[in-house]
């Protein structure tokens, strides 16, 4: 069970789940049916900061809606890049913990301040004010990130969503590539980006509610026949 971060103000709507192991069944259950920071890029254009009508957005609407109806998150295979990313994240956190400051693990955070719930799985927490996000990079992209000295565009929305959900004051972005320098860049909340995230998430939530209503109407359509089925879960599939 999570616990309230604070007892006063908007932080009372933020819940931390420090004991959830990321990737576990309990973690998947906590995320089930929620729009999370890692998926926010599917619904908002980072260049124009507007809600993005695209195939990924449409698919994610139905994915989240189906999770809310069934209470089930489908399993996914872990690719080589994803496995490398998990291992590099551990290496990056060890360096940060030893060279910078002590970190604290936390499986999941939710925020209910917006009329709906947003979720975020931080890579680590720092004290009361900070958190961290680790990214495993291929050599060419690590070189570019260091040369440009900024967070790559593909991670900006996720990072700002993480800061928004957690209510924390800063996030250390760790860019890691084995054999190269690990870069740490501190990022602060950006109200312009976060307002766009809240707006897009609100549109997404309304779209999810709309397709859920359509689904329920279809179940009551006398012209259609429905039969119960049994879910078969392959035990050897690696979870994302």
SEKE-211835 format. One line per 10 residues: number of its first residue (from 0); their letters; for each residue z, x, y of N, C-alpha, C. Coordinates in pm, whole numbers, padded with zeros to 5 digits. Atoms other than C-alpha are relative to their C-alpha. Layout:
<sites>
NUM) a) Z:X:Y:Z:X:Y:Z:X:Y  ... .
</sites>
This chain:
<sites>
0) xxxxxxxxxx) 00000:00084:-00119:00000:00000:00000:00000:00087:00123  00003:-00076:-00123:-00076:00119:00349:00121:-00028:00086  -00112:00023:-00090:00169:00138:00635:-00050:00004:00143  00039:00004:-00139:00145:00063:01006:00028:00132:00066  -00015:-00127:-00069:00094:00368:01222:00101:-00013:00113  -00092:00020:-00111:00292:00221:01511:00045:-00145:00000  -00055:00135:-00004:00489:-00090:01600:-00035:-00073:00129  00035:00061:-00127:00362:-00156:01952:-00145:00028:00035  00135:-00023:-00049:00024:-00196:02117:-00106:-00018:-00106  00114:00023:00089:-00318:-00196:01958:00009:00084:-00127 .
10) xxxxxxxxxx) -00013:-00083:00119:-00214:00076:01712:00067:-00073:-00114  -00061:00078:00108:-00021:-00188:01519:-00106:-00058:-00093  00109:00054:00082:-00361:-00303:01390:-00068:00109:-00081  00056:-00111:00077:-00436:00040:01240:00091:00027:-00119  -00077:-00025:00121:-00327:00099:00881:-00051:00125:-00069  00031:-00123:00072:-00316:00431:00699:00033:-00019:-00148  -00022:00004:00144:-00347:00461:00320:00001:00144:-00051  -00003:-00144:00030:-00233:00820:00261:-00004:00033:-00148  -00011:-00030:00142:-00187:00789:-00114:-00125:-00033:-00079  00125:00031:00070:-00538:00670:-00198:-00081:00127:-00021 .
20) xxxxxxxxxx) 00087:-00113:00029:-00746:00934:-00371:-00145:-00043:00020  00139:00037:-00028:-01100:00924:-00236:-00085:00012:-00125  00082:00007:00120:-01342:00823:-00509:00066:-00075:-00114  -00072:00069:00106:-01075:00651:-00717:-00031:-00149:00002  00020:00146:00005:-01086:00286:-00827:00075:-00069:00113  -00080:00061:-00106:-00810:00203:-00579:-00065:00020:00136  00071:-00029:-00126:-01005:00369:-00297:-00122:-00089:00015  00116:00088:-00004:-01318:00176:-00386:00041:-00143:00028  -00050:00135:-00023:-01115:-00145:-00391:00039:-00020:00145  -00042:00010:-00140:-00974:-00072:-00044:-00120:-00010:00092 .
30) xxxxxxxxxx) 00122:00000:-00082:-01326:-00017:00096:-00090:-00120:-00027  00090:00106:00045:-01483:-00311:-00085:-00017:-00108:00108  00030:00104:-00096:-01653:-00549:00156:00017:00039:00145  -00023:-00044:-00137:-01584:-00338:00466:-00115:00088:00049  00090:-00093:-00066:-01818:-00168:00708:00081:00125:00033  -00075:-00123:-00020:-01709:00197:00719:-00078:00099:00085  00058:-00098:-00092:-01774:00498:00939:-00124:00067:-00057  00113:-00072:00060:-02007:00670:00693:-00126:-00085:-00008  00115:00090:00011:-02232:00361:00684:-00046:-00054:00134  00032:00054:-00132:-02236:00286:01056:-00140:00042:00045 .
40) xxxxxxxxxx) 00133:-00048:-00039:-02554:00491:01094:-00111:-00091:-00050  00101:00091:00053:-02736:00223:00893:-00031:-00114:00095  00017:00120:-00082:-02693:-00038:01165:-00013:00029:00149  00008:-00030:-00142:-02702:00146:01497:-00089:00122:00023  00087:-00112:-00035:-02964:00371:01653:00077:00096:00089  -00080:-00097:-00074:-02791:00686:01769:-00069:00046:00128  00071:-00044:-00120:-03065:00763:02022:00010:-00101:00114  -00005:00104:-00103:-03052:00429:02205:00131:-00079:-00001  -00130:00067:00012:-02708:00306:02091:-00014:-00152:00001  00018:00144:00014:-02834:-00040:01997:-00003:-00035:-00148 .
50) xxxxxxxxxx) 00006:00048:00138:-02816:-00251:01683:-00141:00018:-00053  00130:-00038:00055:-03098:-00141:01455:-00041:-00094:-00112  00056:00088:00103:-03298:-00403:01265:-00095:00082:-00086  00081:-00081:00089:-03431:-00207:00969:00032:-00035:-00143  -00020:00032:00141:-03450:-00214:00592:00138:00042:-00049  -00133:-00044:00040:-03129:-00014:00552:00107:-00097:00049  -00095:00097:-00056:-02942:-00255:00779:00000:-00128:-00082  00011:00123:00077:-03072:-00556:00587:00063:00017:-00138  -00055:-00024:00133:-02983:-00403:00250:00152:00010:00006  -00145:-00017:-00008:-02634:-00314:00371:00071:-00132:00029 .
60) xxxxxxxxxx) -00056:00134:-00021:-02572:-00669:00493:00024:-00066:-00135  -00014:00064:00131:-02635:-00796:00141:00096:00075:-00091  -00094:-00077:00081:-02438:-00512:-00015:00144:-00038:00034  -00136:00033:-00041:-02126:-00586:00190:00033:-00146:-00032  -00022:00141:00031:-02167:-00963:00149:00026:-00019:-00150  -00019:00015:00144:-02198:-00929:-00229:00133:00057:-00045  -00130:-00056:00031:-01890:-00707:-00242:00112:-00098:00032  -00103:00096:-00039:-01688:-00972:-00060:00006:-00118:-00097  00004:00113:00094:-01801:-01241:-00302:00052:00040:-00137  -00033:-00042:00137:-01758:-01043:-00624:00127:00084:-00009 .
70) xxxxxxxxxx) -00113:-00092:00004:-01479:-00803:-00526:-00031:00126:-00077  00042:-00113:00082:-01681:-00530:-00697:-00094:00091:00079  00088:-00100:-00059:-01843:-00209:-00572:-00080:00067:-00110  00083:-00058:00105:-02137:-00092:-00780:00011:00151:-00002  -00010:-00144:00017:-02127:00260:-00918:-00129:00068:00040  00116:-00078:-00039:-02359:00532:-00797:00011:00140:-00060  00003:-00138:00048:-02467:00869:-00932:00027:00096:00115  -00023:-00106:-00096:-02356:01183:-00753:-00109:00105:-00016  00107:-00099:00003:-02646:01412:-00665:00056:00141:00008  -00043:-00140:-00012:-02635:01791:-00664:00052:00029:00140 .
80) xxxxxxxxxx) -00044:-00024:-00137:-02610:01793:-00284:00135:-00064:00027  -00129:00067:-00020:-02323:01547:-00295:00112:00076:-00068  -00100:-00079:00071:-02138:01753:-00554:00031:00128:00076  -00022:-00120:-00079:-02190:02068:-00350:00080:-00031:00126  -00072:00040:-00119:-02067:01882:-00046:00148:-00020:-00026  -00141:00020:00035:-01744:01783:-00221:00072:00133:-00017  -00060:-00132:00023:-01679:02142:-00326:00013:00077:00130  -00005:-00069:-00128:-01764:02281:00018:00107:-00059:00091  -00106:00063:-00080:-01531:02028:00179:00136:00060:-00034  -00128:-00060:00042:-01242:02167:-00024:00014:00141:00055 .
90) xxxxxxxxxx) -00004:-00138:-00051:-01332:02523:00076:00025:00001:00151  -00015:00007:-00145:-01358:02427:00443:00143:-00037:00038  -00136:00043:-00031:-01021:02254:00438:00101:00112:-00028  -00089:-00113:00030:-00854:02556:00277:-00002:00101:00114  00011:-00095:-00112:-00987:02784:00553:00071:-00054:00123  -00060:00061:-00118:-00880:02542:00826:00153:-00002:-00012  -00143:00007:00023:-00535:02495:00673:00067:00137:00013  -00056:-00135:-00004:-00482:02872:00646:-00019:00068:00135  00034:-00074:-00121:-00649:02992:00966:00030:-00075:00130  -00015:00078:-00123:-00600:02706:01213:00136:-00069:00006 .
100) xxxxxxxxxx) -00126:00073:00001:-00318:02465:01133:00012:-00082:-00127  -00024:00078:00121:-00162:02261:00856:-00069:-00136:00008  00067:00129:00005:-00351:01951:00747:00076:-00095:-00093  -00061:00104:00083:-00246:01624:00584:-00111:-00085:-00058  00101:00082:00065:-00447:01427:00332:00024:-00148:00030  -00008:00145:-00017:-00524:01058:00385:-00126:-00062:-00058  00115:00055:00070:-00748:00847:00166:-00084:-00096:00081  00075:00106:-00068:-00842:00563:00400:00079:-00049:00119  -00060:00060:-00118:-00776:00407:00741:-00078:-00127:00032  00067:00121:-00045:-00851:00053:00858:00048:-00038:00139 .
110) xxxxxxxxxx) -00033:00044:-00134:-00856:-00099:01205:-00047:-00145:00015  00029:00143:-00010:-00840:-00476:01266:-00006:-00049:00144  -00010:00036:-00141:-00854:-00472:01646:-00121:-00075:00056  00127:00044:-00058:-01208:-00603:01686:-00042:-00141:-00043  00035:00130:00055:-01195:-00945:01522:-00059:00010:-00139  00045:-00030:00135:-01309:-00783:01197:00059:00137:-00033  -00061:-00125:00043:-01205:-00477:00997:-00105:00109:-00015  00081:-00119:00022:-01362:-00132:01019:00082:00100:-00081  -00070:-00097:00083:-01278:00145:00772:-00051:00141:00022  00037:-00141:-00015:-01281:00523:00773:00078:00082:-00102 .
120) xxxxxxxxxx) -00063:-00092:00095:-01210:00788:00508:-00002:00140:00062  -00002:-00131:-00066:-01100:01100:00699:00006:00112:-00103  -00012:-00115:00090:-01135:01442:00542:00140:00059:00006  -00141:-00039:-00012:-00790:01530:00677:00054:-00045:00135  -00069:00031:-00124:-00535:01455:00949:00067:00126:00051  -00072:-00112:-00061:-00375:01699:01193:00106:-00058:00092  -00109:00050:-00082:-00033:01606:01331:-00014:-00148:00026  00006:00141:-00038:-00010:01276:01517:-00128:-00035:00074  00111:00028:-00091:-00321:01315:01732:-00138:00034:-00053  00130:-00050:00040:-00598:01488:01539:-00040:-00037:-00142 .
130) xxxxxxxxxx) 00053:00016:00134:-00818:01457:01233:-00121:00090:-00014  00111:-00090:00024:-01102:01647:01074:-00108:-00061:-00086  00116:00042:00077:-01448:01590:00933:-00076:00125:-00042  00069:-00118:00053:-01612:01852:00707:-00141:-00038:-00045  00136:00022:00044:-01985:01877:00649:-00054:00127:-00066  00065:-00109:00072:-02160:02096:00393:-00145:00007:00045  00133:-00012:-00056:-02481:02233:00540:-00083:00100:-00079  00091:-00102:00050:-02781:02410:00399:-00015:00109:00107  -00002:-00116:-00088:-02834:02752:00552:-00078:-00022:00130  00082:00017:-00120:-03113:02654:00791:00066:-00095:00099 .
140) xxxxxxxxxx) -00064:00095:-00090:-02915:02360:00928:00130:00056:00057  -00119:-00066:-00054:-02597:02565:00961:-00039:00094:00114  00050:-00090:-00105:-02795:02821:01160:-00031:-00079:00127  00036:00082:-00116:-02930:02547:01387:00125:-00053:00070  -00122:00056:-00058:-02586:02389:01435:00074:00102:00083  -00069:-00106:-00074:-02432:02719:01539:-00079:00037:00126  00083:-00040:-00114:-02724:02808:01765:00005:-00102:00113  00000:00106:-00101:-02716:02470:01943:00140:-00033:00050  -00140:00018:-00039:-02335:02458:01955:00035:-00146:00028  -00034:00142:-00015:-02314:02083:01912:-00002:-00069:-00136 .
150) xxxxxxxxxx) 00000:00079:00123:-02252:01820:01647:-00141:-00054:-00024  00133:00055:00029:-02580:01730:01475:-00003:-00151:00021  00013:00141:-00038:-02709:01390:01581:00034:-00095:-00114  -00022:00091:00113:-02683:01246:01230:00146:-00026:-00030  -00143:00017:00026:-02303:01282:01235:00074:-00062:00118  -00069:00045:-00122:-02224:01159:01586:00061:-00139:-00017  -00049:00137:00015:-02192:00789:01500:00118:-00005:-00096  -00110:-00002:00095:-01972:00857:01197:00126:00056:00063  -00116:-00063:-00062:-01744:01086:01396:00064:-00090:00105  -00055:00088:-00102:-01706:00847:01688:00062:-00126:-00062 .
160) xxxxxxxxxx) -00061:00112:00070:-01639:00562:01445:00135:00041:-00058  -00126:-00049:00052:-01371:00773:01280:00107:00009:00106  -00095:-00007:-00112:-01205:00838:01615:00040:-00141:00045  -00028:00138:-00040:-01233:00468:01701:00095:-00068:-00098  -00081:00066:00102:-01087:00344:01373:00142:00057:-00003  -00130:-00066:00012:-00805:00598:01364:00083:-00008:00127  -00070:00001:-00127:-00717:00572:01733:00052:00137:00041  -00050:-00135:-00028:-00667:00949:01740:-00072:00061:00119  00046:-00056:-00126:-00725:01172:02039:-00111:00102:-00015  00106:-00098:00020:-00955:01433:01887:-00030:00017:-00148 .
170) xxxxxxxxxx) 00045:-00028:00137:-01148:01534:01576:-00062:00139:-00002  00063:-00130:00020:-01231:01884:01458:-00113:-00014:-00103  00118:00004:00086:-01583:01895:01314:-00018:00138:-00063  00014:-00125:00074:-01612:02162:01043:-00138:00004:-00063  00133:-00017:00057:-01966:02277:00966:00003:00122:-00091  -00022:-00105:00100:-01966:02482:00644:-00126:00029:-00080  00105:-00046:00091:-02225:02685:00457:00049:00130:-00062  -00051:-00119:00067:-02108:02936:00199:-00081:00124:00031  00067:-00124:-00035:-02190:03293:00308:-00029:00013:00147  00019:-00004:-00145:-02221:03200:00676:00132:-00031:00069 .
180) xxxxxxxxxx) -00118:00035:-00077:-01968:03150:00954:00024:-00151:-00007  -00036:00141:-00012:-01783:02819:00939:00029:-00030:00147  -00018:00036:-00140:-01803:02653:01280:00093:-00118:00014  -00090:00110:-00031:-01527:02433:01420:-00024:-00042:00143  00027:00053:-00132:-01608:02209:01715:00089:-00122:00022  -00088:00113:-00029:-01352:01975:01871:-00077:-00108:00074  00070:00116:-00056:-01484:01627:01953:00104:-00101:00048  -00091:00098:-00059:-01319:01366:02174:-00067:-00137:00003  00059:00135:-00006:-01366:00987:02193:-00097:-00014:00116  00102:00028:-00101:-01676:00879:02383:-00007:-00152:00014 .
190) xxxxxxxxxx) -00011:00145:-00017:-01622:00529:02525:-00137:-00069:-00004  00134:00060:00001:-01996:00467:02571:-00049:-00020:-00143  00043:00010:00139:-02073:00539:02207:00088:-00099:-00076  -00091:00088:00073:-01764:00357:02081:-00021:-00146:00037  00030:00138:-00039:-01844:00044:02282:-00125:-00050:-00071  00123:00037:00071:-02191:00045:02126:00028:-00023:-00148  -00038:00017:00140:-02034:00085:01781:00068:-00135:-00021  -00070:00128:00011:-01804:-00214:01837:-00099:-00116:00010  00100:00105:-00018:-02096:-00424:01961:-00088:-00015:-00124  00086:00004:00118:-02320:-00332:01666:00075:-00052:-00121 .
200) xxxxxxxxxx) -00080:00046:00114:-02040:-00386:01415:00026:-00150:00008  -00017:00144:-00016:-01982:-00732:01563:-00123:-00078:-00042  00125:00063:00044:-02347:-00824:01513:-00011:00004:-00151  00007:-00016:00145:-02334:-00688:01160:00093:-00099:-00069  -00096:00092:00060:-02023:-00892:01081:-00050:-00144:00003  00054:00135:-00009:-02184:-01211:01203:-00115:-00020:-00098  00110:00009:00097:-02491:-01138:00990:00051:-00009:-00143  -00060:00008:00133:-02274:-01082:00684:00054:-00140:-00025  -00055:00135:00015:-02095:-01413:00741:-00112:-00102:-00020  00111:00094:00010:-02429:-01590:00780:-00061:00001:-00141 .
210) xxxxxxxxxx) 00062:-00004:00133:-02572:-01467:00449:00099:-00046:-00108  -00099:00053:00094:-02245:-01548:00270:-00006:-00153:-00003  00011:00145:-00006:-02276:-01907:00391:-00127:-00048:-00071  00124:00036:00068:-02636:-01917:00269:00016:00009:-00151  -00024:-00018:00144:-02524:-01787:-00070:00080:-00118:-00055  -00084:00111:00045:-02256:-02056:-00099:-00078:-00131:-00002  00085:00120:-00002:-02505:-02325:00001:-00094:-00002:-00120  00091:-00008:00114:-02744:-02202:-00268:00071:-00037:-00130  -00075:00032:00122:-02472:-02230:-00534:00020:-00150:-00015  -00019:00145:00004:-02434:-02598:-00443:-00132:-00077:00002 .
220) xxxxxxxxxx) 00132:00063:00001:-02808:-02666:-00454:-00026:-00061:-00138  00020:00069:00127:-02866:-02927:-00723:-00132:00030:-00065  00131:-00033:00057:-03222:-02804:-00773:00001:00135:-00073  -00010:-00131:00064:-03099:-02467:-00904:00100:-00006:-00115  -00092:-00012:00113:-02933:-02381:-01235:00066:00137:00003  -00073:-00126:00003:-02664:-02113:-01266:00081:00010:-00128  -00080:-00025:00120:-02494:-01956:-01567:00083:00126:00021  -00087:-00117:-00011:-02203:-01714:-01586:-00052:00114:-00086  00037:-00119:00076:-02271:-01358:-01701:00117:00096:-00005  -00105:-00100:00016:-02058:-01065:-01810:-00047:00133:00058 .
230) xxxxxxxxxx) 00034:-00129:-00058:-02056:-00741:-01613:00025:00110:-00103  -00012:-00115:00090:-02119:-00432:-01828:00001:00126:00085  -00015:-00121:-00079:-01997:-00107:-01673:-00012:00121:-00091  00015:-00122:00077:-02119:00224:-01811:00112:00097:00034  -00118:-00083:-00024:-01815:00447:-01851:-00033:00143:00044  00031:-00139:-00028:-02000:00775:-01808:-00072:00020:00133  00065:-00013:-00130:-02150:00702:-01466:00101:00059:00098  -00088:-00063:-00099:-02001:00927:-01200:00002:-00082:00127  -00016:00082:-00119:-01863:00737:-00904:-00026:00080:00127  00012:-00058:-00135:-01954:00806:-00542:00129:-00029:00076 .
</sites>
